[in-house]
């Protein structure tokens, strides 16, 4: 007997991913419409931890806001423009300033209540403990007669 649910489950998974993509794109018209830049990120994983690293040079901790909604972390903040002296004329300007908002899908089940964040030398590091037994591992279930 062939498994006819396999392809249907794969289609449902792809549809869910497409829906999430469109949700993220639709959020660009919200708070991100006023964002003038988006920080670069790395996402790393160990057996026990999901680690998110965000480049935020020149951003003060007081100017940052982090929250988790569903399976996404939302990072908001603002990088203030540095002052120039009246006798200086800017010839080139490639650095980013102003407000930013970044929504990052975490992709694995994590314990958001035990998340820890540090901002050191312009690098924001957010660590999430992963939730055990939710990574597709086989978990035996006892069958009772009552």
ZAMARGU-4260 file (C-alpha; in steps of 0.2 Angstrom, whole numbers, plus 5000, padded with zeros to 4 digits):
<rodrens>
0) 5000/5000/5000 | 5007/5017/4995 | 5007/5032/5006 | 4996/5045/4998 | 4997/5057/5012
5) 5016/5060/5009 | 5014/5071/4994 | 4999/5080/5002 | 5009/5084/5018 | 5023/5090/5008
10) 5011/5102/4998 | 5004/5108/5015 | 5022/5111/5021 | 5026/5121/5006 | 5010/5131/5007
15) 5013/5135/5025 | 5031/5142/5020 | 5024/5152/5006 | 5010/5159/5018 | 5024/5164/5030
20) 5034/5172/5017 | 5019/5183/5011 | 5016/5187/5030 | 5034/5193/5031 | 5032/5203/5015
25) 5016/5211/5020 | 5024/5217/5036 | 5036/5228/5025 | 5021/5239/5023 | 5019/5241/5042
30) 5033/5247/5053 | 5047/5242/5041 | 5040/5255/5029 | 5048/5268/5040 | 5064/5258/5042
35) 5079/5265/5033 | 5090/5250/5035 | 5090/5232/5040 | 5105/5224/5050 | 5114/5208/5045
40) 5111/5192/5054 | 5118/5175/5057 | 5109/5161/5064 | 5118/5147/5073 | 5113/5131/5081
45) 5119/5118/5093 | 5111/5103/5100 | 5104/5113/5115 | 5104/5131/5109 | 5098/5142/5094
50) 5110/5158/5093 | 5106/5174/5083 | 5119/5186/5080 | 5115/5204/5073 | 5127/5217/5067
55) 5122/5233/5076 | 5137/5244/5077 | 5134/5261/5084 | 5117/5256/5091 | 5114/5259/5110
60) 5106/5246/5121 | 5093/5259/5126 | 5088/5261/5108 | 5084/5242/5105 | 5068/5233/5107
65) 5067/5214/5106 | 5051/5203/5106 | 5045/5186/5101 | 5029/5183/5092 | 5024/5166/5087
70) 5040/5158/5079 | 5048/5175/5075 | 5059/5187/5084 | 5056/5205/5081 | 5071/5217/5083
75) 5067/5236/5082 | 5079/5250/5085 | 5087/5266/5079 | 5105/5271/5075 | 5108/5289/5078
80) 5118/5299/5065 | 5135/5304/5072 | 5138/5323/5072 | 5149/5331/5059 | 5158/5347/5063
85) 5153/5363/5053 | 5170/5364/5045 | 5168/5346/5038 | 5160/5342/5021 | 5154/5324/5019
90) 5161/5317/5002 | 5154/5300/5004 | 5140/5292/5015 | 5138/5273/5015 | 5134/5270/5033
95) 5117/5266/5039 | 5107/5277/5051 | 5089/5279/5057 | 5076/5267/5062 | 5076/5248/5058
100) 5065/5233/5061 | 5069/5215/5057 | 5058/5200/5059 | 5067/5183/5059 | 5059/5166/5059
105) 5067/5155/5072 | 5063/5139/5063 | 5065/5127/5078 | 5055/5126/5094 | 5064/5136/5107
110) 5060/5142/5125 | 5057/5160/5123 | 5055/5164/5141 | 5073/5159/5144 | 5081/5169/5130
115) 5096/5180/5135 | 5103/5194/5124 | 5119/5204/5125 | 5126/5218/5115 | 5145/5219/5115
120) 5155/5229/5103 | 5141/5232/5091 | 5136/5213/5090 | 5119/5208/5097 | 5119/5190/5102
125) 5102/5182/5107 | 5102/5164/5114 | 5087/5153/5115 | 5087/5136/5123 | 5079/5123/5112
130) 5064/5113/5117 | 5069/5095/5118 | 5060/5081/5109 | 5052/5093/5096 | 5065/5090/5082
135) 5057/5076/5073 | 5064/5063/5085 | 5055/5047/5087 | 5047/5047/5104 | 5039/5031/5110
140) 5022/5031/5117 | 5016/5018/5129 | 4999/5009/5125 | 4988/5005/5140 | 4973/4993/5141
145) 4963/5005/5152
</rodrens>
